[in-house]
Amino acid sequence: MRKLAIGIAASGALALTGLVAPAASADTSPDLVFSAVTVNSGKAVVVGTATVNVPVTYTLTRPSDLTVDYKTKFSGVMIYRGTLSRMANEIDPEDAPTCTTTATTDTTVTESCKETLAFEPGYLYTASDATTWKAAGVYSKLDQDDDDSDGHISFTSSYDAWGPLGSGARIKRAARLTVNASPEPVKKGGTITVTGKLTRANWETGTYTGYISQNATLQFRAKGSNSYTTVKTVISGTGGALKTTTKATEDGYYRYVFAGTTTTGSATAAGDYIDVR
């Protein structure tokens, strides 16, 4: 779980979001409208074992008398799994968005905004996070009074969230593929053994582990050609192992291709060259 950053330290005490979001007072809730929310240009977010920074765009309409200074007031878009009142997981912006005013009226200001969400494997708790998340607009306000004598401090915060918005975001685990064709060189008409391995990210361990019982397509590209053709489909076995045989016909490259699933991204191995004599 991440914390919303609003440009103020608060000695680590500020936790504007959580697994159970704090209730916002009706008389302090601003009239904000988030629309046209798009995460990662509408594409799935594929996360391996390193942080992936994802763009988010949206339109924000706010009261003209409300200034969001990103010091004591913050607005942005987060994504979450579960419900707003009880989130199973969430990813919030930590930096202020970039907003450009596109329209104004006597009472409202409309802005086109861009922000970045950082998807860190450590914040994706389990494989169950590989699913469709929802998007929500958020607003937070902080009032803090530090007594220079260090005899007293007052601290109040409010938090509002609106959702779900837009189509949300599909989060997937990254996959990897390897390939090796042998023997090299091989006599024309001889048997080629093509091995490989299909793995995918394990967010809990920070490693890639075998992905079993999955279809991988063996493809071949002749030397001098720019396109691959399908040879056969191979099912991954123990530890994600792939293995099959084919006849040597001409010089060229063999590769495995994995189309991906609803929880795992696609992967393509680099072609392995075979010299046929």
C-alpha positions as CSV (number, residue, x, y, z in Angstrom):
1,M,0.0,0.0,0.0
2,R,1.3,3.4,-0.9
3,K,0.7,6.8,0.8
4,L,-0.5,9.9,-1.0
5,A,2.2,12.6,-1.0
6,I,1.0,16.1,-0.7
7,G,4.3,17.8,-0.4
8,I,4.4,18.0,3.4
9,A,6.3,15.8,5.8
10,A,4.0,15.7,8.8
11,S,6.7,13.6,10.6
12,G,5.5,10.5,8.9
13,A,2.1,10.8,10.6
14,L,0.0,11.4,7.4
15,A,-1.7,8.4,6.1
16,L,-4.4,9.7,3.7
17,T,-5.4,6.3,2.3
18,G,-5.5,2.8,3.7
19,L,-7.2,-0.5,3.6
20,V,-10.2,1.2,5.2
21,A,-10.5,4.8,3.9
22,P,-11.3,7.4,6.6
23,A,-14.8,9.0,6.2
24,A,-14.9,12.5,4.8
25,S,-17.1,15.1,6.4
26,A,-20.0,16.2,4.1
27,D,-19.4,19.9,4.7
28,T,-15.7,19.7,3.8
29,S,-16.1,17.6,0.6
30,P,-15.3,19.7,-2.4
31,D,-17.3,19.5,-5.6
32,L,-14.7,17.8,-7.8
33,V,-15.5,15.9,-11.0
34,F,-12.9,13.4,-12.5
35,S,-13.7,12.3,-16.0
36,A,-12.0,10.7,-19.1
37,V,-9.7,8.7,-16.7
38,T,-7.3,6.5,-18.7
39,V,-4.5,4.4,-17.2
40,N,-1.6,3.3,-19.4
41,S,-3.4,4.5,-22.6
42,G,-5.9,1.7,-22.0
43,K,-3.4,-1.1,-22.3
44,A,-2.7,-3.7,-19.7
45,V,0.1,-2.9,-17.1
46,V,2.6,-5.8,-17.2
47,V,4.8,-5.9,-14.1
48,G,7.9,-8.1,-13.6
49,T,10.4,-7.8,-10.9
50,A,11.2,-4.1,-11.4
51,T,9.2,-0.9,-11.0
52,V,7.0,0.1,-13.9
53,N,6.0,3.7,-14.3
54,V,2.6,4.1,-15.9
55,P,1.0,7.3,-17.3
56,V,-2.5,8.3,-16.2
57,T,-4.5,11.0,-17.9
58,Y,-7.8,12.5,-16.8
59,T,-9.9,15.7,-16.8
60,L,-10.6,17.5,-13.5
61,T,-13.3,20.0,-13.0
62,R,-13.1,21.9,-9.7
63,P,-14.7,25.0,-8.1
64,S,-13.0,28.1,-9.2
65,D,-12.5,29.2,-5.6
66,L,-10.6,26.0,-4.7
67,T,-6.9,26.1,-5.2
68,V,-5.1,22.7,-5.1
69,D,-1.6,23.7,-4.1
70,Y,-0.1,20.3,-3.5
71,K,1.2,21.5,-0.2
72,T,-1.8,21.3,2.0
73,K,-4.3,20.2,-0.6
74,F,-3.9,17.4,-3.1
75,S,-5.9,15.8,-5.9
76,G,-5.2,13.0,-8.3
77,V,-6.2,9.5,-9.5
78,M,-5.4,6.2,-7.8
79,I,-6.2,2.6,-8.7
80,Y,-7.6,0.1,-6.2
81,R,-8.8,-3.5,-5.9
82,G,-11.9,-4.1,-3.8
83,T,-14.2,-1.3,-2.8
84,L,-13.6,2.3,-1.8
85,S,-14.6,1.6,1.8
86,R,-12.5,-1.6,2.0
87,M,-9.7,-1.8,-0.4
88,A,-7.8,-5.1,-0.9
89,N,-4.9,-3.1,-2.4
90,E,-4.2,0.3,-3.8
91,I,-1.6,2.3,-5.7
92,D,-1.7,6.1,-5.2
93,P,0.3,8.9,-6.8
94,E,3.2,10.2,-4.8
95,D,3.9,13.3,-7.0
96,A,1.8,16.2,-8.1
97,P,0.2,15.8,-11.5
98,T,0.8,18.2,-14.4
99,C,-2.4,20.1,-15.2
100,T,-3.3,22.5,-17.9
101,T,-6.5,24.7,-17.8
102,T,-8.7,24.0,-20.7
103,A,-11.9,25.8,-19.8
104,T,-13.3,28.2,-17.2
105,T,-16.7,29.5,-16.1
106,D,-17.8,31.8,-13.3
107,T,-17.8,28.9,-10.9
108,T,-15.6,26.1,-12.3
109,V,-12.2,25.5,-13.7
110,T,-11.6,22.5,-16.0
111,E,-8.1,21.0,-16.3
112,S,-6.4,18.3,-18.4
113,C,-4.1,16.4,-16.1
114,K,-1.3,13.9,-16.4
115,E,0.3,11.9,-13.6
116,T,2.4,8.8,-13.1
117,L,1.7,5.7,-11.0
118,A,4.6,3.6,-9.9
119,F,3.9,-0.1,-10.0
120,E,6.4,-1.8,-7.6
121,P,6.4,-5.6,-7.3
122,G,6.7,-5.1,-3.5
123,Y,3.3,-3.4,-3.4
124,L,1.6,-6.2,-5.4
125,Y,1.1,-8.6,-2.6
126,T,0.0,-11.8,-4.2
127,A,-0.9,-13.4,-7.5
128,S,-4.5,-12.3,-6.9
129,D,-3.4,-8.7,-7.7
130,A,-3.1,-9.8,-11.3
131,T,-6.7,-8.8,-12.2
132,T,-8.6,-5.7,-13.2
133,W,-8.3,-2.8,-10.8
134,K,-10.6,0.2,-10.5
135,A,-9.7,3.9,-10.8
136,A,-10.8,6.6,-8.4
137,G,-10.3,10.4,-8.1
138,V,-9.0,11.5,-4.7
139,Y,-8.8,14.7,-2.8
140,S,-7.0,15.3,0.5
141,K,-6.5,18.3,2.8
142,L,-4.2,18.7,5.7
143,D,-4.3,21.3,8.5
144,Q,-1.3,21.2,10.8
145,D,-0.2,23.7,13.5
146,D,3.4,23.2,14.9
147,D,4.1,24.8,18.2
148,D,7.7,26.1,18.0
149,S,8.1,25.5,21.7
150,D,7.5,21.8,21.0
151,G,4.8,21.8,23.6
152,H,1.9,21.2,21.3
153,I,0.9,20.1,17.8
154,S,-2.4,19.9,16.1
155,F,-3.1,17.8,13.1
156,T,-6.3,17.2,11.1
157,S,-6.8,15.7,7.7
158,S,-9.8,15.0,5.4
159,Y,-10.0,12.6,2.5
160,D,-12.5,12.1,-0.3
161,A,-12.5,9.5,-3.1
162,W,-14.9,9.1,-6.1
163,G,-15.1,5.9,-8.1
164,P,-15.0,3.7,-9.9
165,L,-14.0,5.8,-12.9
166,G,-13.2,4.9,-16.5
167,S,-12.2,1.4,-17.4
168,G,-9.7,1.0,-14.6
169,A,-6.5,-1.0,-15.3
170,R,-5.7,-4.6,-16.0
171,I,-2.6,-5.7,-14.1
172,K,-0.6,-8.7,-15.4
173,R,2.5,-10.6,-14.4
174,A,5.4,-10.4,-16.9
175,A,6.5,-13.5,-18.7
176,R,9.8,-14.6,-20.2
177,L,10.7,-17.2,-22.8
178,T,13.9,-18.8,-23.9
179,V,14.7,-21.1,-26.9
180,N,17.6,-23.3,-28.0
181,A,17.6,-25.4,-31.2
182,S,20.2,-28.1,-31.6
183,P,22.3,-29.8,-33.0
184,E,24.3,-27.1,-34.9
185,P,25.0,-27.6,-37.7
186,V,22.5,-30.2,-38.7
187,K,22.1,-32.3,-41.8
188,K,19.2,-31.5,-44.1
189,G,16.4,-33.8,-43.2
190,G,17.8,-34.4,-39.8
191,T,16.0,-34.0,-36.5
192,I,16.1,-30.7,-34.7
193,T,15.3,-30.6,-31.0
194,V,13.9,-27.2,-29.8
195,T,13.9,-26.6,-26.1
196,G,13.0,-23.6,-24.0
197,K,11.4,-22.4,-20.8
198,L,8.4,-20.3,-20.0
199,T,8.5,-18.4,-16.7
200,R,6.6,-15.5,-15.2
201,A,7.1,-13.0,-12.4
202,N,6.4,-14.1,-8.8
203,W,5.8,-10.8,-7.0
204,E,6.1,-12.3,-3.6
205,T,9.6,-13.6,-4.1
206,G,10.9,-11.1,-6.7
207,T,11.9,-13.9,-9.1
208,Y,10.7,-15.6,-12.3
209,T,9.3,-19.1,-11.8
210,G,8.1,-21.8,-14.2
211,Y,4.6,-21.4,-15.8
212,I,3.2,-24.8,-16.5
213,S,0.4,-26.2,-18.7
214,Q,0.6,-23.2,-21.1
215,N,0.5,-23.2,-24.9
216,A,3.6,-21.9,-26.6
217,T,3.9,-21.6,-30.4
218,L,7.1,-22.8,-32.1
219,Q,7.8,-20.6,-35.1
220,F,10.4,-20.7,-37.9
221,R,11.8,-17.9,-40.1
222,A,13.9,-18.9,-43.1
223,K,17.2,-17.1,-43.6
224,G,16.6,-14.0,-45.7
225,S,12.9,-13.9,-44.8
226,N,11.3,-11.2,-42.6
227,S,8.4,-13.3,-41.3
228,Y,7.8,-16.3,-39.1
229,T,5.5,-19.2,-39.7
230,T,4.0,-21.5,-37.2
231,V,5.4,-25.0,-36.9
232,K,3.5,-26.4,-34.0
233,T,2.1,-25.8,-30.5
234,V,4.0,-27.0,-27.4
235,I,2.6,-27.2,-23.8
236,S,4.9,-26.2,-21.0
237,G,5.8,-28.9,-18.5
238,T,7.5,-29.0,-15.2
239,G,9.2,-25.8,-14.3
240,G,7.8,-24.3,-17.5
241,A,10.0,-26.5,-19.7
242,L,9.3,-26.6,-23.5
243,K,10.6,-29.4,-25.8
244,T,9.7,-30.7,-29.2
245,T,11.3,-31.9,-32.4
246,T,11.1,-30.9,-36.1
247,K,12.8,-31.7,-39.4
248,A,15.6,-29.6,-40.7
249,T,14.7,-28.2,-44.1
250,E,16.7,-25.0,-44.5
251,D,18.8,-22.4,-42.7
252,G,16.8,-20.2,-40.4
253,Y,15.7,-19.2,-36.9
254,Y,13.4,-20.9,-34.4
255,R,11.6,-19.2,-31.6
256,Y,8.8,-19.8,-29.1
257,V,5.9,-17.3,-28.7
258,F,3.5,-17.1,-25.7
259,A,0.3,-15.2,-26.4
260,G,-0.4,-14.4,-22.7
261,T,-3.4,-15.0,-20.5
262,T,-5.8,-12.8,-18.5
263,T,-3.3,-12.7,-15.7
264,T,0.1,-12.9,-17.5
265,G,1.6,-10.8,-20.3
266,S,2.8,-12.2,-23.6
267,A,6.4,-13.1,-24.4
268,T,8.5,-13.9,-27.4
269,A,12.0,-15.6,-27.4
270,A,14.8,-14.2,-29.5
271,G,15.2,-16.5,-32.6
272,D,17.9,-19.2,-32.4
273,Y,19.7,-19.8,-35.7
274,I,20.2,-23.2,-37.2
275,D,22.7,-24.0,-39.9
276,V,21.4,-26.7,-42.2
277,R,23.9,-28.5,-44.4
